[in-house]
Amino acid sequence: PCKVVDRFQATQWKQGEKQEEHFSLSSEEMEKWVEELEQQLLVFPSMDELMLQIAEDEKRVAALKHWLDGQTPNS
């Protein structure tokens, strides 16, 4: 697999750009990596939580805009 990657990088990669080192994983290593990634992703909020936070942030932004408009002296 590494030779295939080397050929691909040699023919397709933009010249002058940094290339990352390639590596291969065994099935066991891949399974462990996926499990670790899954655990990391569990701490992210759900879509409902994100939408609720966005709505709350939009209300705060609107209130701040209203307050700022009130601080501007009339010309």
C-alpha positions as CSV (number, residue, x, y, z in Angstrom):
1,P,0.0,0.0,0.0
2,C,2.8,2.4,0.7
3,K,4.2,2.2,-2.8
4,V,0.7,3.0,-4.2
5,V,0.6,6.0,-2.0
6,D,4.0,7.1,-3.1
7,R,3.0,6.8,-6.8
8,F,-0.2,8.7,-6.2
9,Q,1.6,11.5,-4.4
10,A,4.2,11.7,-7.1
11,T,1.7,12.1,-9.8
12,Q,-1.3,13.9,-8.2
13,W,0.1,16.0,-5.4
14,K,0.7,19.6,-6.0
15,Q,4.4,20.2,-6.3
16,G,5.9,22.2,-3.5
17,E,3.3,21.5,-0.9
18,K,4.2,19.6,2.2
19,Q,3.2,16.0,2.1
20,E,2.2,14.2,5.3
21,E,3.9,10.9,6.1
22,H,1.7,8.0,5.2
23,F,1.2,5.0,7.5
24,S,-0.8,1.9,7.7
25,L,-2.9,0.4,10.5
26,S,-3.8,-3.1,11.3
27,S,-7.5,-4.0,11.8
28,E,-6.9,-4.0,15.5
29,E,-5.2,-0.7,15.5
30,M,-8.0,0.8,13.3
31,E,-10.6,-0.5,15.7
32,K,-8.9,1.0,18.7
33,W,-8.5,4.3,16.8
34,V,-12.2,4.4,15.9
35,E,-13.2,3.7,19.5
36,E,-11.0,6.5,20.7
37,L,-12.5,8.9,18.1
38,E,-16.0,7.8,19.1
39,Q,-15.2,8.7,22.7
40,Q,-13.9,12.1,21.7
41,L,-17.1,12.8,19.7
42,L,-19.4,11.9,22.6
43,V,-18.6,15.2,24.3
44,F,-20.0,17.2,21.4
45,P,-23.5,18.6,21.9
46,S,-26.4,17.2,20.0
47,M,-28.0,19.1,17.0
48,D,-30.9,20.1,19.2
49,E,-28.5,21.5,21.8
50,L,-26.6,23.4,19.1
51,M,-29.8,24.9,17.6
52,L,-31.0,26.0,21.1
53,Q,-27.6,27.6,21.8
54,I,-27.8,29.4,18.4
55,A,-31.3,30.7,19.2
56,E,-30.1,32.0,22.6
57,D,-27.1,33.6,21.0
58,E,-29.3,35.3,18.4
59,K,-31.5,36.8,21.1
60,R,-28.4,38.1,22.9
61,V,-27.0,39.6,19.7
62,A,-30.4,41.3,19.1
63,A,-30.5,42.7,22.6
64,L,-26.9,44.0,22.3
65,K,-27.7,45.6,19.0
66,H,-30.7,47.3,20.5
67,W,-28.6,48.6,23.4
68,L,-25.9,49.8,21.1
69,D,-28.4,51.6,18.9
70,G,-29.6,53.4,22.1
71,Q,-26.0,54.5,22.9
72,T,-25.5,56.2,19.6
73,P,-26.1,60.0,19.8
74,N,-28.6,61.4,17.4
75,S,-26.9,63.6,14.7
